[in-house]
Amino acid sequence: MRLGHHTDVWRISFPQPLRLRNVFRMFDLKTYLETRRKSVETGLELHMPAETIRPAVLHKAMRYSVMAGGKRLRPILCMAACEAVGGTPEQALLPGLALEILHTYTLIHDDLPCMDDDDLRRGRPTSHVVFGEANALLAGDALLTLAFEWLARSQAPAPYPSNQLALELAEASGSQGVIGGQVEDLSAEGQVANADLVDYIHRHKTAALIRASVRMGGISGAASPAALDALTRYGECAGLAFQIADDILNVTSTPGQLGKPVGNDAELKKLTYIAVHGLEASRTRANALIEEAVQAIRSLPGDPTPLVALAEYTVKRAT
C-alpha cells in the first residue's frame, strides 16, 4: 500500500554483522506504520464491546479512548518483534491489541483529577471531561480487565508455557512495573532532581510496557532464548529512549503537535530526565540508547528492519 507523494522514506544503516539482504536498504516506515495501524484498529473495532451493549455509557467511554487514534506503537512493536524472530504479524495481533487497551487504561487513569488532571488527550477532551470521573475510572478498570481476557484466549506457542503472554503483561503493568512507576512519579513531584529516581520512574512507568511489547511479540513467534534476550535488551533501551523523547517534546512542542498539554511537567515540578540532566544531555542519551537497542537485535533470525526504523523514529521525533 502506498500513501502518495508525502510518504516518508527512511534510509537505515545496519552495523555489521547484521545479516540482511542488503546492508543499506530503503525502508518505508510511514507505509509500514500506516498498514500496521490499520490492522490494529480493525482488530480493536472487531473485539471491543459495541456501544449498544449495556451498560452503554461504559462501553462508549471505553471506545472513546481506545478509538481516539494514537501511534499504536506498542502493538506495532509487538508485531514487528514477531517478524524479527521469523513469525508473522498475525501471530502477535491479539497480544498487541491487549497491550494497546492496557496502555489506554493507563492514559485514562493518568489524566484523572487525582493524578495529572489533564483535559486533553490525543487532540480531544479526556475521558473524565466527557463522561465524568467515575465513568472514566471504571472505563479504565474495564479495559485493564479486558486486556487479560484477550490474553486468556492467546496461548503462547512452545517452548513457552501457555500462560506466558498474560504473565509478561501482568509483570510489566503491576506494582513492579507501570503502576509502581506511576506511584513513584506522583511522589517525586516537587522533589530535588535525582538521577536514580528519574531512571526508576522512566524504566517502570514507560519502558516496562515497551519491553513487554517486544517480548510478547517474540514469544508469539516462538523466539529462541537468545532471540528473546536480544529483544528484551532492545525493549529496555528503546523504552527508556521513548520516555526521554517524551520529556523533550513536553518542553519543545506545542499542544497542536502532540495532541496533549505541553509544559505541564515543569508546572507540576515533575521529575523528568531534562530536569535532572538538561536538554542537550537528554538528546545525547536518547540517541545512545537507540544505538544500543539497534546493536542488540543485529543477529535476529527474521527481519529486524521495522524494529530498527521504529527505534530511530522514537528519537527523531524529538531531536
Buried (B, 14 or more C-beta within 10 A) or exposed (E): EEEEEEEEEBEBEBEEEBEBEEEEEEBBBBBBBBBBBEBBBEBBEEBBBEBEEEEEBBBBBBBBBBEBEBEBBBBBBBBBBBBBBBBEBEBBBBBBBBBBBBBBBBBBBBBBEEBBBBBBBBEBBBBBBBBEEEBBBBBBBBBBEBBBEBBEEBBBBEEBEEBBBBBBBBBBBEEEBBBBBBBBBBEBEEEEEBEEBBBBBBBBBBBBBBBBBBBBBBBBBBBBEEBBBBBBBBBBBBBBBBBBBBBBBBBBBEEEEBBBBBEBBEEBEBBBBBBBBEEEEBBBBBBEBBBBBBBBBBEBBBBBBBBBBBBBBBBBBBB
